[in-house]
């Protein structure tokens, strides 16, 4: 699929000339207004064929090219930005180059050959950056998935809580058109990472709604900050770390007051994640999902559609599933356990609500061989995963 080029210039004659110059070689969309261009970028956000290069004139009445490209970069962070500039506005152009992430500015008037050369160079930079970003995202996603599975195997309590967040975030994200977000997916999977710092008996009491000591409560409330510190130096996870650090861990404590993200898409995803963790914290103190939704709506910290999406997901998740009895050998990835899985010694191996993964199957097979597992297991059919 050919990459798209977005041209923005408020002069119809100039814009038409640019479009005709480039149309023979590139897939070009031309827009007269920077405001309309931002709408077009917003509409294509998250799609399969985003704009690879954005070319803007500098002097435009609604906003100048530097201002437009700054906003465009927030919507399409991977797009390569080019600025067309004449001698009269060179001072502001230099300032834009020094303070922004412009790839290049092109002096006006410019020849078709120079313009095409600049766009070819921009596309080469786009391909290189996209390849590196895609590789890093895939590597991070794979590593995070393995880490989440390892946490679930080491601690059924952590695994169960992580799966609850994944389900709530995933369901709400699908309803609100954000299921493409790898950052949201990783935030859900890493949301309970800080619990590794808490003794299992303390976590068990919290999960069961049992009143703990002031020291235990303080320890539990710090788990988001612990996770944030652990993730702080991981490349590309800065936003994920901030979301996790701002999650709500205790429904009885005053909630954090994070600054809204200026990127509207990222702000929506942050609200989905944090709202889901509020529902989990509410469950710890025995608050029903509709009660939690009413409290959060009155608080005004979340969009109404976010609260309703998480509420609907929570209610669907709490419905009694169609359960079947299976042996360990009959387990399929994606099934959900509808009751705890226990060893013959009485130890809990997997919590009710957890999802079957390859790692879980191997763990149960090993326990059956060397310790013993109570079978049959009760599971619901394969569900859609996030």
Helices and strands as residue ranges (DSSP letters): E 4-8, H 12-23, E 27-31, H 34-44, E 51-57, H 65-75, E 80-85, G 87-89, H 90-99, E 104-107, H 112-154, H 156-175, H 182-190, G 193-197, H 200-207, H 214-221, H 223-231, H 238-245, H 264-284, H 289-299, H 304-318, E 323-326, G 328-330, E 336-337, E 341-342, E 348-350, H 358-370, E 377-380
